Amino acid sequence: MARLALLSVSDKTGLIELARSLVEEFGFDVISSGGTAQALKEAGLPVTKVSDYTGSPEILGGRVKTLHPRIHGGILARRDVPQDLADLEAQQIRPIDLVVVNLYPFEQTIAKPNVSFVEAIEQIDIGGPAMIRASAKNHAHVTILCSPTQYDGYLQELRQTNGEVSAAFRQMAALQAFQHTGAYDRAIATYLERQEAGEALPERFEWVGTQLQALRYGENPHQPAAWYQTGAIATGWAAAAKLQGKELSYNNLVDLEGARQIIAEFMDGNDPAAAIVKHTNPCGAALGETLAEAYQKAFDADSTSAFGGIVALNRPIDAATATALIKTFLECVVAPGCEPDAEAILSTKKNLRVLVLPDLSSGSKETVKAIAGGFVTQTADDLPVNPNQWKIVTEKQPTEAQLAELLFAWKLCKHVKSNAIVVTRDRATLGVGAGQMNRVGSVKIALEQAGDKAQGAVLASDGFFPFDDSVRTAAAAGIGAIVQPGGSLRDQDSINAANELGLVMVLTGVRHFLH
């Protein structure tokens, strides 16, 4: 008797080619349900509908098709257990050797804008996961394929072993099947948790990823590393197009994400923007009349640190910007697009990684960090900046230009490791103090880097000033205005110092620590 294959797929990529090989090359009989059976019939392939095979019609609008003893008995029967074989014979059930199933597109459905809860629920597959799990459980006798990417490997396996399938292949396919159903169930649970919890973090939190790429190593050569995609739909860096350059490294990806978060602050603005990142901190960031001007201002802010940096741009790369980019060694450049003449210019730097990511604004809704015995998570620090809620607490009032500059500095400061200080003027960074153990140290580093250019500049601090010493240091360097969250018991000391020294001080009421 011919071997029996069950094909029931939502994603019909490669379906006809697989079925044709099964039937014409290896002599399989095929049973299928719904749209899969129709597609095979239209392709001129012999197929028996599941409803004809089971004698039970599809009911409940297609909710019940394959949930039947003739299906699951054929999948779960152990070929080396006489009682199982006797049961099959008594019930006139044929053993099923191959199951090809992929699931309703739940994640693709909920990714659509304004999808209703009812629409989402109807994309929860029931029969598919049941068949996948049953086949994977009985992988000693059954092969389960749950992705079109497995089809070629399966056919190659048949061709190399005279129509048989090795135990190793079946076991690997079973592992992939359980990974697939696990991720599918996790996506559903996450969706339902978010419906229930809203903006709060759920009681149970899991991240599931599929390995996109094994990386050469992690932060250091002795650390193995890999890159994973979360979800069935490629988003974020998994959706980026790499136009050229070497493979991305672990450190590249971490720095690229830091650069993306910075440039996301300026994606909706009218001005071209550029940010240069080293070790996740901005060493230079600027706005300009043109993209090339913005990049040059960012580069000039700290040309020494820019060497080997990661560049993010909020506009498609043009020829003028590309010409400026290739003048120094950079690791990566990312932008929402790249004009053809710019791409030709960048190609002269073959090792430079150039990525196009059209949606630079969208990031993860949570951040996760591993700790011993578990992990901690928090919602992303993506609170919209609202200068209308800021408080001007000094006698001296800011000019309109100063307010715009303070806003620019504040947007950057949230992306600098705490304790963070950013000094800017003319919408470009002059000095960045990052990751110091005390705020005075960060102030001194940023001001030393700014030098004489600090005259008339503004200073942003991610946290409050516990004492007035930082304010006095800033005033001595020529700083004209300060933006900080406030919230210290000694805020008034800093405000008094600003008044005494003729500074503008603005309190945002929002802290932006970055650890």
N, C-alpha and C positions, 0 to 999 in steps of 0.2 A: 504493500500500500504506500502511496506517495506520502511524503511528509507534509504536515499541515502548518501553515503560517497564518497568524492573525495580525492584520494590519489595521490600525485605527489611529489616525494622526490628525492633529489640528494643523501643524506646520507640514505642508505637503512638499517641501523642498526635497528633491531627490527621490520622491516616492515612486514615480513611474519607472525610473531607471532601476531602482532596487527590485520592484515587483517583476519587471520584465526578466531580469536576471534570475530571480527565484523560480519563475515559471518555466522559462525557455532553456535556461542553462542547467538548473538543478532539479527540475521536475516537481516543485512544490505545488500543492493545492493552496488556494488563498481564500480566507474568509475575511470580510470587512464590514464595517458599520457605516451608516449615514453617508456623509460626503466623501469619505475615503472610497467606499464601494462605487459611488457614482464616478469619481475621477478615474478609477481603474477601468470601469466599464467603457467610459468615453475614450480611453486609450486603447481599446480593443483587447484588453486582457481578461482572461477568464477569472471570475470572482463569484463567490457565494455570499450573499448578504447574511449577516449574523442572525437577523430575524428569521430567515429561511432555515438556517442551520439549527437554531434552537427551537424553532416552532413557536416562538413567542414574539409578538410584534414590539417595536419600540413604543414606549408609552410615556405619558407625562411630558409631552412636548420634547422628547429626546432625553429626558433626565435618566431614564432607564433603558439601556440598550444591551450592555454586555454583562450585567449582573445576573448570571444564570449558571446553574450547575454544569451544563454542557460546555460552557466556557471555562469556568474555574476548575472544574474537575479535570478537563483536558490539560490545563496548565499545571495544576498541583500534583497530579498523579506521579508517584515514584515508580520508575520503570524497573527497579530492582526489588519491588515489594509485590509479591504475588497477589495479595488481597486488593491492592490498588488497581492492578491490571484486571482482576476479576470484576471489580466495581465498574470499571470503564466498559467492559464487555457487557455486563448486565444492563447498563444504562445506555448502551449504544453510543458511547462517547469516544471520539477519536483523540489520541494524545496530541497536544500542540507542541511543536518543537521550537518554533520561533514566534516571539511576540514583539511587534513593532508598535510602540505607543508613545506619543507625546501629548502633552496636556493642554487644556484650554488656556488661552493667553491671558491669565489673570493679571500678571504684572504689566503687560502691555495695555490692558484695559484701564487699570487704575492710574496709569501714567497719562491718560488723555485728560485734557482740561474739562472740568465740570462733569465728570462721570458720576452718575447717580449710584447710590448705595445698592439699589436693586440690580442695576447693570453689573456691578462688581460681584454681587452674590451669585448671579447666574453664570459667571465665569469660574466658579469653583468646581473643578472636575471631581467626580466621584468614581465613576467606573474606571477611568484611566489609572489613577493611583492604585486602585485595587488590583488591576491587572499587572501593573508594574511591580508591585510588592509581591504578588503571588509568584510571578515569574522569577524575580530575584531570589525569593526564598527557595525555589526549586531549581536553582541554577546548576545543580548537578546534572539536570536533564534538559533544561530549557535555556535558550538564549533570549535575553531581553535587550532590545535596542530602543533607547528613549531620546535619541538625538540624531538628526541627519548626518552629523559629523562621524557617526559610527558606521555608516552603511558601507563605505569603501573598505574599511578594515574587516568587516564581517565577510564581505564577498571575497576578499583576498584570502581570508582564513579558509573559506570553503574550497577555493581553487588550489590552495597549497596542500590541503589534507584530504584530497579526493572526496570532497563534499561533507566532511566532518568538521566539527568545531571543537577545539581543544578545551580542556577543563580550565586552563589558565585564562583563556579568553572569556569564557562564560563567567568566571569568578570576577574578573575585572569589570565586565559589563554589569554584573549584579551590584558591585560597589558603586559604580556610576549611577545606577538606577536608584539606590537608596539615597545617594547624595542629592539626586534630582528631586525626589519626592520630599526629602527633608527640607530643601531650599524652598520648594513650592509651598509646603505647609507653613514654613516660617514667614513667607511673604504674606500669606493670608492672615496669620496671627498678628503680624505687625500692622497690617491695614486695620484689622478690627480693634487692636489696642489703641491705635491713633484715633479711631472714631470714638472710643470710650474715654481716653485720657485727654484728648485735645492737645494742648501744648505741654502738658505734664509728661514726665518720663514714665514709661510703663513699669509695672511691677516686675516683669520678666523682660530682660533685654538681651538680644542676641544679634550678632553680626555673622552673616554667612557669605562667603566669597568663593569665586571660582578663579583658580590661578590663571592669570593672563600670561605671565612670563616669569621664569626663574631668573633672578638678577645675579650678576657676577658675585656680589657680596653685599653686606649691609653697610653700616657706618664705617666699618673697618674690614680688612681682608679676611680676618678669621671668623666673621659672622655670616652664616648663610642667610639668604634673603629671597623673597619672592614678592611679586606684585599680584594683587587679587582684585577682581571686579565684584562689586556687590550688585545683586539683582540680575534679572535676565536681560534687561535693556542696558546697553552700554551708555553710560553718562560720564560727565566729568572727564578725567584724563583718559579713561578707557575709550571715550568717543573722540579724542583728539587725533588729528591726522599729522603724522610726522613726515615732513617733506624731505628731510635729509638728516645726515649726521649719524653718529655712533648710537649704540643702544643706550637707553636711559638707565641710569644707576639708581640705587636706593636714595642716595643723597640728592641726586637730581630731582627725583619725584617729590621729596620732602620740601626742597627749596622751591620747586615750581608751584607747589600748593601755597607756600608762603607768599610767593609773588602774585599768584592768582587772587588771593584774599586781599592783597593791597590794591591791585588794579581794579578789583570789583567795586571798590569805593568810588571809582571815577567813570564807570561804564555809562552811567546815565547823564553825565555832565556834557557841557558843550565844548570843553577844551580837550585837546589831545593830551594824553598823560603817559608817563613812562616810570617804571620802577625797576631798580636794580637791587637784587637780593644776594646776600652772602650769609650762609648758615642761618637761614630763615629770617634774618633781620634786614631791613632796607638800609643799604649804604648810600643810596641816592634815589630820590623820587622828585618828579617835577611835572608841572603843567606848562604848555607852551602854545604859541599861535599855530605851530605846525607840529607834527609828530617828531620830525627830525630835531626841532628846537627843544621839545620836551625831553627827548633822549639825551641830547647834548648837555642840557642843564642838569639832568640827573647824573650823568657821567662826571661832569665837572665838580659835582658836590663832593665826590670822594673817588677820584680816578684811580688811586692806589688800590682801594678795596674793590673797585669795579672789575679789576683784572680777574678773570675766571668766574665772573658772576652770572646770575640768572636774570634775564630781562623780560619784563612783561609790559605789553603795550595795549592801550585801549582802542586803537584804530588799526585797520589793516596796514601792513608794512608797505611803504612806498619806496621808490628808488632812492630818494634822498636819505631816508632813514636807514635803508639797507647799506648804503655807502658808508654811513657813520658807524654802523654796527660792526662792519668787518675790519675796522681800524684797530681793534684790540681783541685780545683773546677772551672769548665768552664761552660758557658751557652750553647754555640753552637760551633760546628766544621763543616766546609765545605771544601770539596776537590772534584777534578774531578773524584775520584773513591775511593774504599775502598776494600782492599784485605780481603779474608774470615777470615784469622787468626787475622787480625786487628779488624775486625767486632766483633769477639768473645771476644777479649780483651776489646773493648769499651763497650760491653754489660754489663760489670760488673758495669758500672756507668749508671744505668737505666734512670736517669733524664737528662743525657747529651743528648742534641739534636745533632744528627749526620746527616748531609745532604750531598748528592752527587749531584753535579751540573756539568755535563761534560763540558758545555760551560761557563766557568767563565769569559770569555773575553767580551762577548756581553752584553751591557747595553742599557739603553734608549738613544735615540738620542737627547732628550731634558730634561731639568730640569724645574719643575714648582713649584711655591710657591704662596700660597694664600695671598692676601692682601685685605684690606677692599674694597668691591665693585668690586672685580675681582681677577686677578692673573697676575704674571709676568712669563715669560718663557725665556729660553735661550738655545742655543745649548750646548751639553755636552762639558766639558773641556777635549776633547780627542785628542788634537793636538799632533801628533807624536813628540817624543823627538829626536832632531837631533844635537848631540854634535859637528858635523862638522861646524855648524853655530854659535857656541859659540865664544866669543872673550876673549882672554887672555889679560888682560889690565895692568898687573903688570910686573915689571922687572924680578921677579922670575917666571920661567916657571914650570908648573906642570909636575910631572913624569907621566908615563903611569898608574901606580898604583893609583896615586892621581886622575887622570881623571876618572878612573873607579869608584873610591869611590865617587867623586863628582856627577857622573851620578846616582849612587844608592841613594844618599841623595836627589838629585833633584827630582827623581821619587816619593819619599816618601813625600817630602815637599808639593807637590800639593794637598795631601789628608789630610792635617792638617788644622784645622780651623785657619783663619787669626786673628791676626798676627802670622805667623808660622815660627818657627825655628826648624831645625832638625840637630843634631850632630851625626855623624856616624864614625865608624872605623872598618876595617876588615869586611865590608859589614854587619854591624849590628848597630842598633840604640844604642846610649849611652844616649841621652837626647832629649826630645821633649818639646818645648814651644808652647802652643796652645791657641788661642783665647784671647790673651791679648790686652788691649786697646792701648798699645804702643809697638813698636818693641824691645826696650831695655828691657822691662819686659820679653818678650818671650826669648830673648837671655840669660838673667840671669837665668831663670827657666831651660832652656835646659842645660846650662853650670853647674849649681849647681847639676843637676841630673847626668851629666856625671862625675863630680868630677875630680879626678886625671887622669882618662882615657881619658880626653880631650886632653892630650899631644899628638900632632901629628895627631889628628883627623881632620875631615873636617866639615864645617858648611854650611847648605843651608838655604836660606831665600826666602819666597814666593814673597816678594815685595822688592823694593829697600831700601837702607839705606839713609834717608834724612840728616843724620849727620854721622860723623865718630866715634861717641861714641861706637856704637855696634862693630865696627871693633877693636877698642882698647880693649874693654872688652873681645872679642874673643881671641885676641893675648895674653892678660895677662893670659888667662886660658890654653894657649898652643895650640890653634887651628893653623893648618898649611896651610889650604886652605879654601877659601870661594867661593860659587857659589850663585849668585843672579841675578835678571833680569836686573838691571840697569835702567836708565831712570829718575833719580833724577837730578834736576838742580845742585845739589851739589855732583854728582857722583865723581868728581875729588878729593874732600876732602877725600872720602873713599879710593879711589885708592892711593892717596898720603900717607894715614895712613898705608895702606897695604905695600907699598914700604918701608916706614920708618921702619916698624916692621918686614919686611922679610916674608910677607905672599904671597901666590898665590891668585889672585882674577880672577874669570871667570864670564863674563856677558852673560846671555842666550838670552836677548832681548825678553823674554816671561814672563809675570806675571801670577801667579796662586793663586789669592785670592779665598778663599772658605768661604762663609758667611753662 
